[in-house]
Amino acid sequence: MINLLPVSEKQNIAKIYHLRVAAVCMALAAGVLVVSLVAMVPSYLSAKTKYDSADGLSKIAKDQATSASQADMEKVVTSANEKISALQGVSDSDSVRELTTKILAAKGPQVRLTGLSFDLGASVGAKGAQSAKKISVQGVSQGREDLIAFVDALNTEKQFTSVDLPISNFVKEKNIDFAINITLAP
């Protein structure tokens, strides 16, 4: 085949061809970009709604935690105030420290205390009489003899008017769980 086009015209045609190829490539790239952006919109909207709902839930949880912790703090403070007011009403002769020291001094090495409860408030009964102040002592004794020795030592204290040890505490021979109720002198 004979080439009838001059060289300058061939160069012009090659230049136009390259421009058209570049334009088609640019159009394809722009089309791919548009299609990918359109395909990303649902994913973006889904992620945004999940983020917004998680953010809202975290704010609600923080608000509830703050209000719950405030309510718990109020309960703790109220309980502490009640305990302080109960201890302020105790006279010097019936101080908790003194009573605890006497109970611990009476206990032998084979007796282990697990709890002390003090009822030292001056409450008035149904007939107007003032109720007695009481102490409840819980613990574990290695044997019956050790428990009896502990009760006898408590009975020798002049400040304790009665030391009540239920018979049911003597059912076991060893590792005896006990509860002793002590009434204080008025």
Buried (B, 14 or more C-beta within 10 A) or exposed (E): EEEEEEEEEEEEEEEEEEEEEEEEEEEEEEEEEEEEEEEEEEEEEEEEEEEEEEEEEEEEEEEEEEEEEEEEEEEEEEEEEEEEEBEEEBEEEBEBEEBBEBBEEBBBEBBEBEEBEBBBEEEEEEEEEEEBBBBBBEBBBBBBEBBEBBBEBBEEBEEBEEBEBEEEBBEEEEEBEBBBBBBBEE
